[in-house]
Amino acid sequence: MQATTRRRLKFTAAMLIFFALVQSISAQSALPSAFFMKIPETVQDLQAIENHVQKLVEKVMPATVCLRVGNHQGSGVIINREGHILTAGHVSGAAERDVTVILSDGRRLRGRTLGANNAIDSGMAVITDKADFPYVEMAKSAALKKGQWCLALGHPGGYKIGRPPVIRLGRLQGVSAKLLVSDCALVGGDSGGPLIDMHGRVIGIHSRISDKLSANVHVPIDTYRETWTRLAGGEVWGKPLPSLDRLKPGEAYVGVRVAPDKKTLRIESVTPGGPAEKAGLRVNDVILKIDNQTLATPEDLGGFLKVRRPGARINVHVQRGAEIMSIAVVLGKRAS
């Protein structure tokens, strides 16, 4: 009797292992073979990758959002029907702050910041409005391997009206329990956005944007699971990493307020003693472009300043009456 029971247990265990292997193989076989090559070899391989990524984007883009917290903005991703948003700790900042959540279709919802682990740069927010919204699931970053393909989404330079989250394709260049490194091209404003695997699941959150293309750093998704209770409970802990100092948002400022008409960047007020006043900018000047970058909305201006540092010299092209002029402004540092 005991021998029969042991045989049944061994058979059951063997079948469980078999089905687990079948599921693993099925998950891999759902991907085009080109994703398992070191280098795609043919045009057909590239087309297979392109077709798969296009389908993936339809799934993950709607859940990628812009977060506006105070005077700065970053990116994030909705990961459940309760409206929890994963982002970077340096984007969410302190707990219980008001957040404007901008969906990929332009809808705006209210939210608030929750907790943050500054030591690893993970952060969380939540949508407080009652609404329907898309979300994506989380993967397990412990199972990731160097060389895997990945997809980065976010709002480079900040949210721009009519522009959905921007997509960049790359590969993992490094994997550890504390960080992921990819060669997905990122810029300021992408911070907090999701890194997605080829099954459409979140594997990391953008954290440190490197000057080197192949060294952008992401927070592994498993760290969010491990600290979920603390993050969702609004706890903020840990000493910020030195490498995050340059990412602190909202430091550089020009010292103007523009009219919120979203048609032109007309200066509504100038901060006394600020960089703009010192340079000669005036109320009712209309900003046309800065450093040859055309700006049309307050969001454009905010995104431009987001990735600049105090002390940087910019050329502001304005229309004053019938005259168009270029005025050099040295950006100041916003008081904390």
C-alpha positions as CSV (number, residue, x, y, z in Angstrom):
1,M,0.0,0.0,0.0
2,Q,2.8,2.4,1.0
3,A,4.7,1.5,-2.2
4,T,1.7,2.3,-4.3
5,T,1.2,5.6,-2.6
6,R,4.9,6.5,-3.2
7,R,4.6,5.6,-6.9
8,R,1.5,7.8,-7.2
9,L,3.3,10.7,-5.5
10,K,6.3,10.3,-7.8
11,F,4.0,10.2,-10.8
12,T,2.1,13.3,-9.7
13,A,5.4,15.2,-9.1
14,A,6.7,14.1,-12.6
15,M,3.5,15.3,-14.2
16,L,3.7,18.7,-12.4
17,I,7.2,19.2,-13.7
18,F,6.2,18.1,-17.2
19,F,3.3,20.6,-17.3
20,A,5.5,23.4,-16.0
21,L,8.0,22.7,-18.7
22,V,5.2,22.7,-21.3
23,Q,3.9,26.0,-20.1
24,S,7.4,27.5,-20.1
25,I,8.0,26.3,-23.7
26,S,4.6,27.5,-24.8
27,A,5.3,31.0,-23.4
28,Q,8.6,31.1,-25.3
29,S,7.1,29.7,-28.5
30,A,4.5,32.5,-28.5
31,L,7.4,34.8,-29.4
32,P,8.9,34.9,-32.9
33,S,12.2,33.0,-33.1
34,A,14.0,36.2,-33.9
35,F,13.8,37.2,-30.3
36,F,16.0,34.3,-29.3
37,M,18.8,35.1,-31.8
38,K,21.9,37.0,-30.8
39,I,21.4,39.1,-33.9
40,P,18.4,39.0,-36.3
41,E,19.6,37.4,-39.5
42,T,17.1,38.3,-42.2
43,V,14.6,41.0,-43.2
44,Q,11.9,38.5,-42.2
45,D,13.4,38.4,-38.7
46,L,13.2,42.2,-38.4
47,Q,9.6,42.2,-39.8
48,A,8.6,39.5,-37.2
49,I,10.0,41.7,-34.4
50,E,8.3,44.8,-35.8
51,N,4.9,43.0,-36.1
52,H,5.1,41.6,-32.5
53,V,6.1,45.0,-31.0
54,Q,3.3,46.7,-32.8
55,K,0.8,44.3,-31.2
56,L,2.5,44.7,-27.8
57,V,2.3,48.5,-28.0
58,E,-1.5,48.3,-28.4
59,K,-1.6,46.5,-25.1
60,V,0.9,48.5,-22.9
61,M,0.7,52.0,-24.2
62,P,-2.8,52.8,-22.8
63,A,-1.6,52.0,-19.3
64,T,1.5,54.3,-19.5
65,V,0.8,57.7,-18.0
66,C,2.3,61.1,-17.3
67,L,2.4,62.2,-13.7
68,R,2.4,65.8,-12.7
69,V,3.4,66.4,-9.2
70,G,3.8,70.0,-8.1
71,N,6.0,71.8,-10.6
72,H,7.5,68.8,-12.3
73,Q,6.4,65.8,-14.3
74,G,7.5,62.2,-15.0
75,S,6.0,58.9,-16.2
76,G,4.4,55.9,-14.6
77,V,2.4,52.8,-15.3
78,I,-1.0,51.6,-14.0
79,I,-0.8,48.0,-12.8
80,N,-4.2,47.1,-11.3
81,R,-7.9,48.0,-11.4
82,E,-7.5,49.8,-8.1
83,G,-5.5,52.4,-9.9
84,H,-2.1,51.9,-8.3
85,I,0.7,53.4,-10.4
86,L,4.3,52.4,-10.2
87,T,6.9,55.2,-10.8
88,A,10.3,56.3,-9.7
89,G,10.8,57.6,-6.1
90,H,12.3,60.8,-7.4
91,V,9.1,61.4,-9.4
92,S,6.5,60.7,-6.7
93,G,8.6,62.3,-3.9
94,A,6.8,62.8,-0.6
95,A,3.6,61.0,0.3
96,E,0.1,62.5,0.1
97,R,0.8,65.0,-2.6
98,D,-1.8,65.8,-5.3
99,V,-1.1,64.2,-8.7
100,T,-2.5,64.8,-12.1
101,V,-2.5,61.6,-14.0
102,I,-2.6,62.1,-17.8
103,L,-3.6,59.0,-19.8
104,S,-2.3,58.2,-23.3
105,D,-5.6,59.4,-24.8
106,G,-5.3,62.8,-23.0
107,R,-7.8,62.1,-20.2
108,R,-6.8,63.7,-16.9
109,L,-7.5,62.0,-13.6
110,R,-6.8,63.1,-10.0
111,G,-4.5,61.0,-7.8
112,R,-2.1,61.2,-4.9
113,T,1.4,60.0,-4.2
114,L,1.9,57.1,-1.8
115,G,5.2,55.7,-0.6
116,A,8.8,55.7,-1.9
117,N,12.0,53.8,-1.2
118,N,14.6,56.4,-1.9
119,A,17.4,53.9,-1.5
120,I,16.4,52.1,-4.6
121,D,14.3,54.9,-6.2
122,S,10.9,53.1,-6.3
123,G,7.7,55.1,-5.9
124,M,4.0,54.6,-6.0
125,A,0.9,56.7,-6.6
126,V,-2.8,55.9,-6.9
127,I,-5.7,57.3,-9.0
128,T,-8.4,58.7,-6.7
129,D,-11.0,59.6,-9.3
130,K,-13.7,57.0,-10.0
131,A,-13.0,56.0,-13.6
132,D,-12.3,53.2,-16.0
133,F,-8.7,52.9,-17.0
134,P,-6.4,50.3,-18.6
135,Y,-3.6,48.5,-16.6
136,V,-0.9,45.9,-17.3
137,E,0.4,43.1,-15.1
138,M,3.8,42.7,-13.5
139,A,6.3,40.0,-14.4
140,K,9.0,38.6,-12.2
141,S,12.4,40.3,-12.6
142,A,14.3,37.5,-10.9
143,A,13.8,35.3,-14.0
144,L,15.2,37.9,-16.4
145,K,18.4,37.2,-18.4
146,K,21.0,39.5,-20.0
147,G,20.2,40.0,-23.7
148,Q,16.4,39.7,-23.4
149,W,14.5,42.2,-25.5
150,C,12.6,44.9,-23.7
151,L,10.4,47.9,-24.5
152,A,10.7,51.3,-22.8
153,L,7.7,53.7,-22.7
154,G,7.4,57.2,-21.3
155,H,7.1,60.9,-21.9
156,P,10.5,62.2,-23.0
157,G,10.7,65.9,-22.4
158,G,7.4,65.8,-20.5
159,Y,3.8,65.3,-21.8
160,K,3.0,66.9,-25.1
161,I,-0.6,67.3,-26.2
162,G,-1.6,64.9,-29.0
163,R,1.6,62.8,-28.6
164,P,1.1,59.4,-27.0
165,P,3.9,57.8,-24.9
166,V,7.0,57.2,-26.9
167,I,8.3,53.7,-27.6
168,R,11.9,52.5,-27.6
169,L,13.1,49.0,-28.2
170,G,16.2,47.5,-26.7
171,R,17.8,44.7,-24.7
172,L,18.8,44.1,-21.1
173,Q,22.5,44.7,-20.7
174,G,22.7,43.9,-17.0
175,V,20.4,42.1,-14.5
176,S,20.6,42.0,-10.7
177,A,18.3,42.0,-7.7
178,K,18.8,45.8,-7.2
179,L,18.9,47.1,-10.7
180,L,18.3,46.4,-14.4
181,V,20.4,48.0,-17.1
182,S,19.2,48.4,-20.7
183,D,20.2,50.1,-23.9
184,C,16.7,51.7,-24.5
185,A,17.3,55.4,-25.2
186,L,15.8,57.6,-22.5
187,V,15.7,61.3,-21.6
188,G,14.3,63.4,-18.9
189,G,10.6,62.9,-18.4
190,D,10.9,59.2,-19.1
191,S,11.7,58.7,-15.4
192,G,9.1,56.4,-13.7
193,G,7.9,54.9,-17.0
194,P,7.7,51.1,-17.5
195,L,10.2,48.7,-18.9
196,I,8.2,45.9,-20.6
197,D,9.1,42.4,-21.6
198,M,8.0,40.8,-24.9
199,H,4.9,39.3,-23.3
200,G,3.6,42.8,-22.3
201,R,4.4,42.7,-18.6
202,V,6.2,45.3,-16.5
203,I,9.7,44.2,-15.6
204,G,11.2,47.5,-14.3
205,I,10.7,51.2,-13.8
206,H,13.0,53.8,-15.4
207,S,15.3,55.4,-12.7
208,R,18.7,56.7,-13.7
209,I,19.1,58.0,-17.3
210,S,22.7,57.7,-18.3
211,D,24.8,59.8,-20.7
212,K,25.7,56.4,-22.3
213,L,23.0,54.8,-24.4
214,S,23.8,51.3,-23.1
215,A,23.7,52.1,-19.4
216,N,20.2,53.3,-18.5
217,V,19.1,52.0,-15.1
218,H,15.7,50.6,-14.1
219,V,14.3,49.5,-10.7
220,P,13.5,45.8,-10.9
221,I,9.8,45.0,-10.5
222,D,10.3,42.4,-7.8
223,T,11.4,45.2,-5.4
224,Y,7.9,46.7,-5.7
225,R,6.3,43.4,-4.7
226,E,8.7,42.9,-1.8
227,T,7.9,46.4,-0.4
228,W,4.2,46.7,-1.6
229,T,2.7,47.1,1.9
230,R,5.1,49.9,2.8
231,L,4.7,51.7,-0.6
232,A,0.9,51.4,-0.7
233,G,0.8,52.5,3.0
234,G,2.5,55.8,2.2
235,E,5.8,55.1,3.9
236,V,8.8,57.0,2.6
237,W,12.2,55.7,3.6
238,G,15.9,55.4,2.6
239,K,18.6,57.8,1.7
240,P,18.5,58.9,-1.9
241,L,21.3,57.6,-4.1
242,P,24.0,60.2,-5.0
243,S,23.5,59.5,-8.7
244,L,19.9,60.7,-8.3
245,D,20.9,64.2,-7.2
246,R,21.0,65.5,-10.8
247,L,17.5,64.1,-11.4
248,K,15.7,66.1,-8.7
249,P,12.9,67.8,-10.6
250,G,11.9,71.4,-10.8
251,E,15.3,72.9,-9.8
252,A,15.9,74.9,-13.0
253,Y,13.6,77.8,-13.5
254,V,13.3,80.8,-15.9
255,G,11.1,83.0,-13.7
256,V,8.0,83.5,-15.8
257,R,4.4,82.4,-15.7
258,V,2.7,81.8,-19.0
259,A,-1.0,82.2,-19.8
260,P,-2.9,78.9,-19.6
261,D,-4.7,79.3,-22.9
262,K,-2.7,76.4,-24.6
263,K,-2.5,78.4,-27.8
264,T,0.5,80.6,-27.4
265,L,3.2,80.9,-24.7
266,R,2.4,84.4,-23.7
267,I,4.2,85.6,-20.6
268,E,1.6,86.5,-18.0
269,S,3.9,87.5,-15.2
270,V,7.7,87.8,-14.6
271,T,9.2,86.9,-11.2
272,P,10.9,90.0,-9.7
273,G,14.6,89.5,-9.5
274,G,14.4,86.2,-11.4
275,P,16.4,85.1,-14.5
276,A,13.8,86.3,-17.0
277,E,13.6,89.8,-15.5
278,K,17.4,90.1,-15.3
279,A,17.6,89.1,-19.0
280,G,14.9,91.6,-20.1
281,L,11.9,89.4,-20.8
282,R,8.6,91.2,-20.3
283,V,4.9,90.6,-19.7
284,N,3.0,89.9,-22.9
285,D,6.2,88.7,-24.7
286,V,5.2,85.5,-26.6
287,I,7.8,82.7,-26.4
288,L,8.2,81.1,-29.9
289,K,11.1,78.8,-29.3
290,I,14.1,78.2,-27.0
291,D,17.5,77.1,-28.4
292,N,15.9,76.4,-31.7
293,Q,13.3,74.1,-30.1
294,T,9.8,75.2,-31.0
295,L,7.4,75.4,-28.0
296,A,3.7,75.9,-28.2
297,T,2.1,75.0,-24.9
298,P,2.9,75.3,-21.1
299,E,3.6,71.6,-21.2
300,D,6.3,72.1,-23.8
301,L,8.0,74.8,-21.6
302,G,7.8,72.5,-18.5
303,G,9.3,69.6,-20.4
304,F,12.1,71.8,-21.7
305,L,13.0,73.0,-18.3
306,K,12.7,69.6,-16.7
307,V,15.9,68.4,-18.4
308,R,17.9,71.6,-17.9
309,R,20.1,72.4,-15.0
310,P,20.5,75.7,-13.1
311,G,23.2,77.8,-14.6
312,A,22.5,76.7,-18.1
313,R,22.4,79.5,-20.7
314,I,19.4,79.4,-23.1
315,N,18.3,81.6,-26.0
316,V,14.7,82.5,-25.7
317,H,13.1,83.7,-29.0
318,V,10.1,85.9,-28.3
319,Q,7.7,88.1,-30.3
320,R,7.3,91.5,-28.7
321,G,4.7,93.4,-30.7
322,A,5.7,93.3,-34.3
323,E,9.4,92.5,-33.4
324,I,11.0,89.1,-33.0
325,M,14.1,88.9,-30.8
326,S,16.4,86.5,-29.2
327,I,17.2,87.0,-25.5
328,A,19.9,85.1,-23.6
329,V,18.7,83.8,-20.1
330,V,20.8,82.1,-17.5
331,L,18.5,79.6,-15.7
332,G,18.3,80.0,-11.9
333,K,17.7,77.4,-9.2
334,R,14.3,77.1,-7.7
335,A,14.2,77.5,-4.0
336,S,13.4,74.2,-2.2
